[in-house]
Each structure stands twice: as structure tokens, then as C-alpha cells.
Amino acid sequence: MDAIQIDVQVQLASGLSKPEFNIIGLADRAVKESAERIRNVLSALNLALPPKRLTVNLSPADVEKSGSHFDLPILCGILCAIGVLPEEKLSQYMILGEIGLDGAIVKTDGILPAAVWAAKHNMGIICPAAQGAEAALSHNNDILAAAHVMELINHFNGTQILRAPAIHTPAQNAATNIGDMADVHGQTAAKRALEIAAAGGHAMLMIGPPGSGKTMLASRLPTILPEMTTDEILETSTIYSIAGKMENNALISTRPFRAVHHTASAPALAGGGSNARPGEISLAHNGVLFLDELPEFNRTTLEILRQPMESGHITISRARQNAKYPARFQLIAAMNPCPCGHLGNTALACSRAPRCAEAYQNKISGPLLDRIDLHVDVDAVNPWEMKNNDDTPRESSEDIRKRVVAARRRQIERQGCVNARLDGPELERAAPLSTELTDFLNNAAERMGMSARGYNRVKRIARTIADLRGSENIEITDLAEALSYRQIGRGKFSA
């Protein structure tokens, strides 16, 4: 997420009859291949390297360098060394870009975080013309977006002026075709739980038969979430820039909704690869991560969620590189109660129930379930509820969002974060309980075999329910509703 400054140092040494080109400084194969691309570009520009030893050092030497975005700064360094470009002026710029054999400057990843870094350090940025608008999102006042190397040469020689790209911030919707809550028939209890989840930023698990509307409900969660703040927009957009998913140079201005297929691998979810790219949990930062058919995921893959759900970030460790990405996502998961999905339905359930249901549910570890605040039954919709009734219109997403926004505003004013992030002394201050309420919660926790983590999660949910009511005090009805969303041991849905 944070740019690292790499100085490109170029030296021409005498004593050779023909040119020699070496790139040093812990450069990977993609960086070293830039030597051949640069030779062809110089030929296309009718420039020739002098018969000297050419050494390019990428400093600091103990940081691994990877990616084709080193092409342009290396070429600029060489052009400075042979007197084509002024070194004094170019040293005031952060330079990124891949170059084609004809000298065209093409797109690369990570322009936005580089531009932000440059702006903070009072530097300009030189980047591909196709990404000038993306760089402008950083509000950097000195951007040179060139389509060809000759444009840069002409600009610094005074024969052409590269105009700064206009700051254009169209909205890139990271969650498309998500509909409205008014589209959902019935499911009053599930809608209520989804509203609580949205208001407090809580994780939620929905269990119900196929076709009961679990996916439909989850996909509409972004429609009732508050709008993103300026900081959230920039942070989320930076992640998408690093991942190469910035479309039309547009900021990610709506909360992401990442629906991950159950065949996804651990690196796809957590991030990784040779360049330690962000994974789905980071692409869902400040938004929603939806996992459908939860027991069908590889168990090892699911266990990756445990640490980032608590800390809000993930560290990807590789042999030569560590990368830390934010991962403050809201987990929404869905599952069937058993493999056939019809547990409890005498007409459709298989003959192996309830034993098969217990085995199916046990695919999900207890520690992961304990980190999910809301456990909700989503029953099949009654056919009579599918009939439209104009006399009782269903509540729209905008109506629910107003209550969610009001509840979140109370949380931010009170403790500076959503209730799902409360812990320790902050939780005690935000959600104090009277002696009567403490005794009530203690008795319930003992009967339910609740862990200390689950105990605190009940208090957080009760705090959110009170915020939705507009109350500063938690009441016994808030605690009772919060307790109803906690799973009572394993095998609850197979009884």
C-alpha cells in the first residue's frame, strides 16, 4: 500500500570497444529484460549507446525489484547520462511506465499509490498517458502523462508542452446489479438481522434451504450501507490500483461487494503470487466479502479469514518479500443446513438426516463460527408472501439506509469506530451493563456454553440494536435479541 522510493543510478564507464549493459540491485527477470526493450527503443529514436560499460543500479540494493514499470525510469536515466534529458529536472519526478519496442509508454500497475507518495514528498510524477487521469486522483499538481518517449524528450527540450490531465473522478461501481431491498419478498427476520449487520459492521451467517433468498439478501447489503468517506475511497482505490483493477481511471466510490466462488484457492482469497498481489479479502476492504456455500470451501482456505477478521489487515510472507494489505471487510456467508439443503422438510429431505447435517456443518471450524456475530435462519418463503400487495409496500433500501446511517453516526460520535471493532476497555465504556443486565447475560452465556469472544460479540450486537433505537442505554430486550443471533453449540440446525 505504501510506495517505496527506488533511485535509478546510471553510470557510463570507459574502456570497452563495444557497449555493455548491466542492471544490478536485486532486479528480477522482468526488470533485467528491460535492457533489450531499451536497446530497441534507442534504435527507434535513432540514438546509439556509446562504446562504454553501462551500469544501472537500483538502490537500495537490498529491496527486491520486480515489474515492467522500471522500463521508463531506466530509459530516462540513460537519456540523462548521454545528455538527451536534463538530470536536474528529471530528479524532481517519480517515474513509472512500461515501454514498447517503438517507444510507446504503456500502462502499468500502482500509479495511484505512487502519485499519492509523490504528492506527499513534493515531487511530480511521470506516467503513461492512459493513466494520467488515475494519477490526477491523488491531487498531485505536477503530472506529466506521456504516450511516447519522444513526447518527454520534446517537453524537456521546450518544443512540446505536456499538459497536466484534468482531475476527473467518475464513480466506478464495485458492486453492480445489486437491486433493492424492496425486491425481497418475506424474510422479515433476515432483513432485520441484515440491518443490524449493516449498522454495526457485523459479520453474518445465513443458513437456509436452496432458493430461500440468502444470496439475494447478501447482494443487497451494499444498498443499505453508508456512503464511503473520502479516506475510504482513496484507500480502496489504491488497493484496486495495485491489483490492476482500476477501470476507466475511476475511483472506487461505492462499497465493494466481492462474491467469491467456493473453488477459490488460498492465494486467491488472501493474496499472493510472485508479486504478493492483494487477494479478495483486501479487494473487499471497506465493503462486503460474500462467501456462498460456505462448507464447500476448502477448510484451510477458510481458516485464513480468522486473523484478518480480528486485526483488519493481512500480511503476505514470501521468501524475498513481505506485503501488508488492509482487510477490514464485512463477512457475509451463506450455507445450506445439509448437503441436500432440505433438512426438516419431510417431502424433500434425504434419508441420511440428521447425521449428514452434523458432518456438513462440522466442515466449518468452531473458531471461525465464533467470529461471526450473527447466525440467522432463513426459511423457505411462503408462496403467499410472493404475491404483490400494493396496500403494504415493502421497505426500500433507502428507508433502511437512513436508520443505518443514523446508527453509525452515533457510533462514530461516541467511540470513533463501528461497534464491530469495539474491544476491551472501549467496549466496556461504549456498552455498560447494569447489574441486572450483567446477571441476565452471564446466565445466558453459561447455558449456551459461550466463549469470552462470543460474550463480547453479544454486547456489541446489543449496542448496535440500541443505536438503531436511538437509545444511549442497552435494555434487556436488546440483549435478548442479540442472544437470539448466537449459535447454541454445534448441530443446532440438525436437531
GIZI-V836236 format. One record per pair of residues at least 24 apart in sequence whose ideal C-beta (glycine too) atoms are under 7 Angstrom apart, sorted by the first residue. I is the first residue (numbers start at 1). J is the second residue. D is the distance in whole Angstrom. If there is no record, write none. Layout:
# GIZI-V836236
i/j/d
I/J/D
I/J/D
This chain:
# GIZI-V836236
i/j/d
1/113/6
1/238/6
1/325/6
1/326/7
3/113/5
3/114/5
3/117/4
4/63/6
6/58/6
6/59/7
6/65/6
7/59/5
8/56/7
8/58/6
8/73/5
8/74/6
8/77/5
9/57/4
9/59/6
10/56/5
10/77/4
10/78/6
10/80/7
10/81/5
11/55/5
12/50/6
12/52/5
12/54/6
12/81/5
13/52/6
13/53/4
13/55/7
14/52/6
15/53/7
16/51/6
16/52/6
16/53/5
17/51/6
18/51/6
19/49/4
19/50/7
19/51/6
19/52/6
19/54/6
20/53/5
20/54/6
21/54/5
22/55/5
23/56/5
24/55/7
24/57/5
25/57/5
25/58/3
25/59/6
25/61/5
25/65/6
26/61/6
26/62/7
26/63/7
26/64/5
26/65/6
27/58/6
27/65/5
28/64/7
28/65/7
28/66/4
30/66/6
30/67/6
30/68/6
31/65/5
31/66/7
31/70/5
34/68/7
34/70/6
34/71/5
34/74/6
37/71/6
37/99/6
37/101/6
38/74/6
38/75/5
38/78/7
40/101/4
41/75/6
41/99/6
41/101/7
41/103/5
41/149/6
44/101/7
44/102/5
44/103/5
45/103/6
45/149/7
45/150/7
47/84/7
50/82/7
64/320/5
64/321/6
66/275/6
67/275/7
68/98/4
68/108/6
69/96/4
69/97/6
69/98/6
69/108/4
69/110/7
71/97/6
71/98/5
71/99/4
72/96/7
72/97/4
72/99/6
72/105/6
75/99/6
75/149/7
84/153/6
85/153/7
85/156/5
86/156/6
89/156/6
92/123/6
92/124/6
93/123/6
93/124/5
93/125/6
93/126/5
94/118/4
94/123/5
94/125/5
95/126/4
96/127/5
97/127/6
97/128/5
99/149/7
103/148/5
103/149/4
103/150/6
104/147/7
104/148/6
105/129/7
105/146/5
105/147/6
105/148/6
105/149/7
107/131/6
109/241/7
109/242/6
109/244/4
110/241/6
110/242/5
111/135/5
111/241/6
112/137/6
112/138/6
112/237/6
112/238/5
112/241/4
112/246/7
113/238/5
113/241/6
113/242/6
115/140/5
126/152/7
131/249/7
132/165/3
133/165/5
133/168/5
133/249/4
134/241/7
134/246/6
134/249/4
136/165/5
136/166/7
136/167/5
137/169/6
137/237/7
137/251/6
139/167/7
169/251/5
170/248/7
170/250/4
171/250/6
171/253/4
171/254/7
172/247/6
172/248/7
172/250/4
172/251/6
172/252/5
172/253/7
173/254/5
174/252/5
174/254/6
174/256/4
174/257/7
174/287/7
175/222/5
175/254/6
175/255/7
175/256/6
175/257/3
178/219/5
178/220/6
178/222/6
178/223/6
178/257/7
179/219/7
179/220/6
180/220/7
180/223/6
180/396/6
180/397/5
181/220/5
181/223/6
181/224/6
181/395/6
181/396/6
181/397/4
181/400/6
182/394/4
182/395/7
182/396/5
184/213/6
184/216/6
184/217/6
184/220/7
185/381/6
185/385/5
185/386/5
186/381/5
186/382/6
186/385/4
187/213/5
187/217/7
187/378/6
187/381/7
190/217/6
190/376/6
190/378/5
193/374/5
193/376/4
193/485/6
194/221/6
195/224/7
195/400/6
195/403/7
195/404/6
196/374/7
196/461/7
196/464/6
196/465/6
196/468/7
197/374/6
198/224/5
198/225/5
198/404/5
199/404/5
199/407/4
199/408/6
199/464/5
199/467/6
199/468/5
200/418/6
200/419/4
200/420/5
200/460/6
200/461/7
200/464/3
201/330/6
201/418/4
201/419/7
201/420/4
201/421/7
202/373/4
202/374/6
202/420/5
202/461/6
202/464/7
203/309/7
203/330/7
203/331/4
203/371/7
203/372/5
203/373/5
204/332/5
204/372/7
204/373/7
204/374/4
204/376/6
205/333/5
205/372/5
205/374/7
205/375/5
205/376/7
206/334/5
206/376/5
206/378/5
207/335/6
207/337/6
207/377/6
207/378/7
207/493/6
208/377/6
208/378/3
208/379/6
209/336/6
209/341/5
209/342/6
209/345/7
209/380/5
210/336/6
210/341/5
211/380/7
212/378/5
212/379/6
212/380/5
212/381/6
213/378/6
213/381/6
214/334/4
214/378/5
215/292/6
215/334/6
218/290/5
218/332/5
218/334/6
219/257/7
220/397/6
221/288/5
221/332/6
222/254/7
222/255/5
222/257/5
222/287/7
222/288/6
223/397/4
224/397/5
224/400/5
224/401/5
224/404/5
225/255/5
225/404/7
226/404/6
226/405/5
226/408/5
228/253/6
228/255/6
228/286/6
232/286/5
235/285/7
235/286/7
235/326/7
236/285/6
236/286/5
239/278/5
239/282/5
239/283/6
239/285/6
239/325/7
240/283/7
242/278/6
243/277/6
243/278/5
243/283/6
255/286/6
255/287/4
255/288/7
256/283/6
256/284/5
256/287/3
256/288/7
257/287/6
257/288/5
257/290/7
258/283/5
258/284/4
258/287/7
258/289/5
258/290/7
259/290/5
259/292/7
260/289/7
260/291/6
262/293/5
262/296/4
262/297/5
264/301/7
265/301/7
266/300/6
266/301/5
266/304/6
269/301/6
269/304/6
270/304/5
270/314/6
270/316/7
271/314/7
271/316/5
271/325/6
272/316/5
276/316/5
276/318/6
276/321/5
276/323/4
278/325/5
281/308/6
281/314/6
281/327/4
281/329/6
282/314/7
282/325/4
282/326/6
282/327/5
284/329/4
285/326/5
285/327/6
285/328/6
285/329/6
286/328/6
287/329/6
288/329/7
288/330/5
288/332/6
289/329/4
289/330/7
289/331/5
290/332/5
291/333/5
292/334/5
293/335/6
294/333/5
294/334/7
294/335/4
294/364/6
295/335/6
295/360/6
295/361/7
295/363/4
295/364/6
299/363/6
299/365/7
302/364/7
302/368/6
303/365/7
303/368/7
305/331/7
305/368/6
306/367/6
306/368/6
306/371/6
309/371/5
331/372/7
333/372/7
337/493/4
343/493/7
343/494/7
354/494/4
357/493/6
357/494/4
358/491/5
358/494/5
361/490/7
361/491/7
361/493/7
361/494/7
362/490/7
369/487/6
370/451/6
370/453/5
370/454/6
373/420/7
373/457/5
373/460/7
373/461/6
374/461/7
374/485/4
375/485/6
375/486/6
375/487/4
376/485/6
403/468/6
407/464/7
407/467/4
407/468/5
410/467/5
411/467/6
419/460/5
419/463/5
419/464/5
420/460/6
422/460/6
423/456/7
427/456/6
427/459/6
427/460/7
430/463/6
431/459/5
431/460/7
431/462/7
431/463/4
431/474/6
433/474/6
437/474/7
437/476/6
437/479/6
440/476/6
440/479/6
441/479/6
444/483/5
448/486/7
448/488/5
449/489/6
450/486/7
454/486/6
458/482/5
458/483/6
458/486/6
461/485/6
